[in-house]
Amino acid sequence: GVLAPQGPSQVWNFHLSQDAAVKETVDSILSSLDTCATYELIPTARRLLRISLASDRTLVKSRWADVPDSFLLPFVRFSCARHAQTPRGTPAAEDDVLSPKYSGNRCDGEEEEEEDDQIAAEAVQMVLAFASYVESAERRGVLPAAVDAEVMWPLYAKNFMRLLPEDTRDEQGRRVLLSQLRHLVDVPEESLERMICWFVLHASMDPSLTVSGLSVVYDLSGVTLSDFYRLLRMDSVRIAPAGCFPIRMRRVIIYNQPWWMRIVWGAVWRLMEPKLRTRVKFLGPDLDLLHRMICKDALPPTLGGPVHQAAADGGWWQECLNRGHMLDHFRPSFEIIGNGEDPIEVTV
């Protein structure tokens, strides 16, 4: 999907001089989404969540039954965006990111109510998956470290994954996550899991990642086959489970893939969601093609840009600290259930 209808005379100019226009368009889309049925669906989602929790035997129900609206909003917004829901009674553009499935006005009456129930139900399923992820990470000791800025800063400073500045988008207006896998060589699996937990808890608070989505750039420069094999052996289902977070991964760009990628791609492909498999683009060493997708002014020198690591470290980090994370909505005292042990309280 694209952020707005594009024709021969309307093509994204994503250089920094035009970032204000891109941000204005993204903000307009977020506003239009939130003024449709998003907020109206929160009471329905809350009702369905309580029904689901009543029959659930794995979660600590007391912490999730009365979550605030601000916690539910990203999940409902995500589900609305997936259904490309438009303001009721508003004609839908054919290639509008909010309405690719509709060529006319939204349905009315019973059909509209049925669709709203489906959107709310899908949002609740993601809330339950998110809750399960949080409690699992909590029991394994990952969560307390992942929400502690002092613990996470040395790991973040390794610069193996970060969001580019908010005013830097790809050519379709999406935010960009840059991952330089060579910086993961000496990072143990537990630390990687903590960093991913930090990322999803904070990134889930960004409305643009919920609606327009995220482009991920993997830079494989300097990565050896043994390095990559070590990553493949990690438990990806535990570290980054699918369907738990209100973040849309719209495209994966793989730059400078080595020759051995042809050998291991089959294993990587099987780990990916079917929809995501169609969104992977291999660029090889073609920097010009990368710069046509991502403005080079925000990239490091290894990718043809001017931004050195020291200048890049603080941007997304400060953005995370300013925005907070998903559990800041209600900051409960989480009751950890041990194996046959008495429950203990850990404040997150």
Salt bridges, closest charged atoms under 4 A:
ASP27 OD2 - LYS23 NZ 3.02
ASP34 OD2 - ARG77 NH2 2.92
GLU40 OE1 - ARG88 NH1 2.69
ASP66 OD1 - ARG50 NH2 2.77
ASP69 OD1 - ARG46 NH2 2.55
GLU112 OE2 - ARG88 NE 3.26
GLU115 OE1 - ARG106 NH2 2.49
ASP116 OD2 - ARG88 NH2 2.12
ASP116 OD1 - ARG106 NH2 3.48
GLU122 OE1 - HIS83 NE2 2.88
GLU135 OE2 - ARG63 NH1 3.19
GLU138 OE1 - ARG63 NH1 3.02
ASP170 OD2 - ARG174 NH1 3.40
ASP170 OD2 - ARG251 NH2 3.13
GLU171 OE1 - ARG251 NH2 2.86
GLU189 OE2 - ARG238 NH2 2.86
GLU190 OE2 - ARG194 NH2 3.03
GLU193 OE2 - ARG140 NH1 2.42
GLU193 OE1 - ARG238 NH2 3.21
ASP206 OD2 - ARG175 NH1 2.99
ASP206 OD2 - ARG323 NH2 4.00
ASP219 OD2 - ARG182 NH1 3.00
ASP235 OD2 - ARG238 NH1 3.46
GLU319 OE2 - ARG175 NH1 2.54
GLU319 OE2 - ARG323 NH1 3.00
ASP328 OD1 - HIS325 NE2 3.39
ASP328 OD1 - ARG331 NH1 2.52
